[in-house]
Amino acid sequence: MDFSGRHIMSIQDFSRDELEHIFKVASDMEKYVKTGSDTLKNKILASLFFEPSTRTRFSFTSAMYRLGGNVLGFDDPEMSSKAKGETLVDSIRVIDSYADAIVIRHTIEGIVELAAEYSNVPIINAGSGTLGHPTQAMLDLFSILREKNTIDGLTIGILGDLKYGRSVKSLAYGLANYDVKLVLIAPELLRMRRDILEDLSEAGKSIREVPYLEETISDLDILYVTRIQEERFPDPSEYEKVKGYFIISKKSLKSAKDDLIVLHPLPRVGEISTDVDSTKHARYFKQSYYGLMVRMALLSLIMS
C-alpha cells in the first residue's frame, strides 16, 4: 500500500484497509521508540504551528528525530514572516523547497487544505479550526485497538464538547469504518453537529445521544472524554453556562464495566479528576505514547 507523497487532510480520506495498514506500521515502529532508526535520515519536516500545542507538536518532532530526520519550524507565528504580513500560501511556496513534508496546525478551517493545493511536498493537518484532526483520530483508534485488541463490537461513549471539539468529530468519522455503537454525551448546547450525525447515520452507525454520563456508564467499553473548548466559543457567556458540566471522578466510574477504558486527547482542565489516574480504567497518558508510534508510522509512510 503506497502512501508516498500523500497529504493527510481528513480521516474521511482513509479507508478501513488503509487505517489498518497504518496501525500495523505503527506497531512495527515501537521497536524504534527506544533504539531509533535511520529510516528518514537526511529528511526534514517543517513544523508550522499557528496555534498552541504540546502533544501534537512534540510527538511529531520526537517521531522525526527517532526516525533519523530533522525538524525546522516555529510554534509562535509572531516569530515568522506572518508578523510581516506574509500569506500562508507564499510561506508554503518557500518552505516546501526547504523540507520533505510540512505539518500545520491552524485556527482557521480550510487553511490546511489551501496549503496543500500549493505545496509540492506532503502536508499533514495537525488540527484545523473546529473540524479536522486526522492524526489524533488515528492515534485514538490505535489506542482502542491496542487496549481492546479490537474496535468492532464495542460501545463507545464520547463525552464533552462535541460541538467545538475537533478531535471528537474526527474520531466519530474514523469510527464509521467499524461496527460500533456510539453514545454521544453532552448538554444541548454542546451536541454534535446535525450534518455529522446524518453522515454517521448514513454510514449505518448506531447513535444514542444523552445529556449525562450516569444514563449510560454501565453500557460503555470505551469512554472518550474531551475538555470544553473555551477558546472556540464565540460568546463567552455561553461557555459559562456549560463550564464544569462534566467532572469524571473515581466515584463516577463505580457502575462502569470492570474493563472500561477511559481516553482523553489532553490537555484536561478539570473534566477528569486526578483520582481517576490511579484506576485500572485510565489510559490517556498511554494514549499519548501510542500517538508517537502512529506519527512515526505516518511520517515514514509519506516521506520514505
C-alpha positions in Angstrom: 0.0 0.0 0.0 1.7 3.2 -1.2 1.3 6.4 0.9 4.4 8.1 -0.6 3.8 11.8 -1.1 0.3 11.7 0.2 -1.3 14.6 2.0 -3.1 13.8 5.3 -6.0 16.2 5.4 -9.0 14.3 6.8 -9.7 11.0 8.5 -12.5 10.6 5.9 -9.9 10.3 3.2 -8.8 6.9 4.6 -10.4 3.5 4.2 -10.5 0.9 6.9 -7.8 -1.1 5.0 -5.6 2.0 4.9 -6.1 2.7 8.6 -5.3 -0.9 9.5 -2.1 -0.7 7.4 -1.1 2.4 9.3 -1.8 0.7 12.6 0.3 -2.3 11.6 3.2 0.0 10.7 2.7 1.9 14.0 3.1 -1.4 15.9 6.2 -2.1 14.0 7.6 1.3 14.9 7.5 0.5 18.6 10.9 -1.2 18.4 12.4 2.2 17.2 11.0 4.2 20.1 14.0 3.4 22.3 16.6 2.4 19.7 16.0 4.9 16.9 16.2 4.3 13.2 17.7 6.0 10.1 14.5 5.4 8.1 14.2 9.2 7.4 17.9 10.1 7.5 18.5 13.4 5.6 14.8 14.1 5.6 13.4 17.4 7.0 10.0 18.0 8.5 8.7 21.7 8.6 6.5 22.2 11.7 4.2 25.2 11.4 2.1 25.7 14.4 -0.2 28.8 14.3 -2.0 27.6 17.4 -0.7 26.3 20.8 0.1 22.6 21.0 2.1 20.3 23.3 1.4 16.7 22.5 0.9 17.0 18.7 3.9 19.2 18.1 6.2 17.3 20.5 5.2 13.9 19.2 5.8 14.9 15.5 9.2 16.3 16.5 10.0 13.3 18.5 8.8 10.9 15.8 11.0 12.6 13.2 14.1 12.5 15.4 13.6 8.9 16.3 13.5 8.1 12.6 16.8 9.9 12.0 15.3 13.0 10.4 15.4 16.7 11.3 12.8 19.3 12.1 12.6 23.1 11.4 9.7 25.4 12.1 8.0 27.5 14.8 5.3 27.3 17.4 4.9 31.1 17.6 3.6 32.6 14.3 4.8 36.1 15.5 8.4 34.7 15.1 7.7 34.0 11.4 7.1 36.3 8.4 3.4 36.1 9.2 4.2 39.0 11.5 5.3 41.0 8.5 2.1 40.2 6.6 3.2 37.2 4.5 0.4 35.0 3.4 0.4 31.3 4.3 0.4 30.4 0.6 3.6 32.4 0.0 5.1 30.8 3.1 4.3 27.3 1.8 5.7 28.0 -1.6 9.0 28.9 0.0 9.1 26.3 2.8 8.3 23.3 0.5 11.7 23.8 -1.1 13.4 23.5 2.4 11.5 20.4 3.7 10.3 17.0 2.6 6.9 17.3 4.4 5.1 20.1 6.3 2.9 19.7 9.4 0.5 22.6 10.0 -1.9 23.5 12.9 -4.1 26.5 12.3 -7.2 28.1 13.9 -9.0 28.6 10.6 -10.9 25.8 8.9 -9.8 25.2 5.3 -6.4 26.8 5.6 -4.5 23.5 5.7 -6.4 22.3 2.6 -5.5 25.6 0.9 -1.8 25.0 1.8 -2.0 21.5 0.2 -3.1 23.0 -3.1 0.2 25.0 -3.4 2.6 22.5 -1.8 5.0 20.2 -3.7 5.5 18.1 -0.6 3.0 16.3 1.7 1.0 18.4 4.1 -0.2 17.0 7.4 -3.2 18.5 9.1 -2.2 18.7 12.8 -5.5 20.4 13.7 -7.6 22.8 11.7 -10.4 25.0 13.1 -13.2 23.0 14.9 -13.5 20.2 12.3 -10.3 18.3 11.5 -7.6 16.5 13.4 -7.0 13.3 11.5 -3.8 12.2 13.2 -5.5 12.5 16.6 -8.3 10.3 15.3 -5.8 7.7 14.0 -4.0 7.6 17.4 -7.3 7.3 19.2 -8.4 4.4 17.1 -5.0 2.8 17.5 -5.2 3.3 21.3 -8.6 1.5 21.3 -7.2 -1.3 19.2 -4.1 -1.8 21.4 -6.1 -1.8 24.6 -9.0 -3.9 23.5 -7.5 -5.9 20.6 -10.5 -4.9 18.5 -12.6 -2.0 17.7 -15.6 -3.9 16.2 -18.4 -4.8 18.6 -17.6 -2.0 21.2 -19.9 0.5 22.7 -18.0 3.8 22.7 -19.1 6.9 24.7 -17.8 10.3 23.6 -18.3 12.9 26.3 -17.7 16.6 26.4 -17.6 19.4 23.9 -19.0 17.7 20.8 -19.8 21.0 19.1 -16.5 22.8 19.1 -14.0 19.9 19.7 -12.3 18.8 16.5 -10.9 15.5 17.9 -14.3 14.1 18.6 -15.6 14.9 15.1 -12.6 13.2 13.5 -12.9 10.2 15.9 -16.6 9.8 15.1 -15.8 9.8 11.3 -13.0 7.3 11.9 -15.3 5.0 13.9 -17.7 5.0 10.9 -15.3 2.4 9.5 -16.1 -0.1 12.3 -19.0 -2.0 13.7 -19.5 0.0 16.9 -22.3 1.6 18.9 -21.8 5.3 19.6 -23.2 7.1 22.7 -22.8 10.9 22.5 -22.8 12.5 25.9 -23.3 16.3 26.0 -25.7 19.0 27.1 -27.9 20.6 24.4 -25.5 23.5 23.9 -22.6 21.2 23.1 -24.3 18.5 21.0 -22.7 17.1 17.9 -23.5 19.0 14.6 -26.5 17.6 12.8 -24.7 17.2 9.5 -22.1 14.9 11.1 -24.9 12.9 12.8 -26.6 12.5 9.4 -23.3 11.3 7.8 -22.8 8.7 10.6 -26.4 7.5 10.3 -26.0 7.1 6.5 -22.9 5.0 7.3 -25.2 2.8 9.3 -23.9 3.7 12.8 -26.0 3.1 15.9 -26.1 6.5 17.7 -27.6 7.4 21.0 -27.5 11.0 22.5 -27.8 11.5 26.2 -27.1 14.6 28.4 -25.5 12.8 31.4 -22.9 10.0 31.8 -24.9 8.3 34.6 -27.5 7.3 32.0 -25.0 5.1 30.1 -21.8 4.5 32.0 -22.6 0.8 32.7 -23.0 0.1 28.9 -19.7 1.5 27.8 -16.5 -0.3 26.8 -14.7 3.0 26.0 -15.3 6.4 27.5 -13.6 9.2 25.4 -13.6 12.4 27.4 -12.8 15.9 26.0 -12.5 19.3 27.6 -14.9 22.1 26.9 -13.2 24.3 24.3 -13.4 27.7 25.9 -11.3 29.4 23.3 -13.7 28.4 20.5 -16.9 29.9 22.0 -18.0 32.9 20.0 -19.9 34.1 23.1 -18.1 33.8 26.5 -21.5 33.8 28.3 -22.3 30.5 26.5 -19.1 29.0 27.9 -20.1 30.0 31.4 -23.4 28.0 31.0 -21.5 24.7 30.5 -18.3 25.3 32.4 -17.7 22.4 34.8 -20.7 20.5 33.4 -18.8 17.2 33.4 -16.3 16.1 36.1 -15.3 12.4 35.8 -14.1 11.1 39.1 -13.5 7.7 40.6 -17.0 7.8 42.0 -18.4 8.5 38.5 -17.0 5.1 37.4 -18.4 3.0 40.2 -21.0 1.5 37.9 -18.6 1.0 35.0 -17.6 -2.3 33.5 -14.5 -3.8 35.0 -12.6 -3.4 31.8 -13.8 0.1 30.8 -11.1 2.2 29.2 -11.0 6.0 29.7 -9.3 8.0 27.0 -8.7 11.8 26.6 -6.8 13.7 23.8 -5.5 16.0 26.5 -5.0 18.6 27.9 -7.5 18.2 30.6 -8.7 21.2 32.5 -10.7 19.6 35.3 -13.1 17.3 33.4 -11.2 14.2 34.7 -10.3 14.2 38.3 -6.8 13.2 39.2 -8.2 10.4 41.4 -9.0 8.6 38.1 -5.3 8.4 37.1 -4.6 5.6 39.5 -7.5 3.4 38.4 -7.4 0.5 36.1 -9.6 2.5 33.7 -7.1 5.3 32.9 -5.3 5.1 29.6 -5.0 8.7 28.5 -1.2 9.1 29.2 -0.5 5.8 27.4 -2.7 7.2 24.6 -0.1 9.9 24.1 2.6 7.3 23.8 0.6 5.5 21.1 0.4 8.8 19.3 4.2 8.8 19.0 4.0 5.4 17.3 1.3 6.5 14.9 3.0 9.7 13.9 6.3 7.7 13.3 4.3 5.4 11.0 2.7 8.3 9.1 6.0 10.1 8.6 7.8 7.0 7.4 4.9 6.1 5.0 4.6 9.5 3.3 8.3 10.5 3.3 10.3 7.3 2.7 
